[in-house]
Amino acid sequence: MNNKAIVNKPTAKTVRRSARVIITKGNGVHAPVILCEHCGRPVGANGIALWKRRGGPVYHAHKGECDRALQAKHGERLLWCRLADHIDDMRHNTIDAKEVQS
């Protein structure tokens, strides 16, 4: 299987680092998968999103050992939320007002 990471061209307003996302193919369906910043394995239902400050990079990790190791690497406690909530927030923030009215 040939998985390629999605890479966005950085602009002056984008953060320097983006989430590690790959596209997988199984049963004839292509699907995005978020990878853990610590161990590199797919993050599922027990995943969390972590960040230092507003406007900074967002990291994704498994809740527990992986998120503790990631926070230790950064030398401070990071803010976090459940991955499902983070994805809902991103979806909500990308909806155009015209789409909401229709």
Buried (B, 14 or more C-beta within 10 A) or exposed (E): EEEEEEEEEEEEEEEEEBBBBBEEEEEEEEEEBBBBBBBEEEBEEEBBBBBBEEEEBBBBBBBEEBBEBBBEEEEEEBEBBBBEEBBEEEEEEEEEEEEEEE
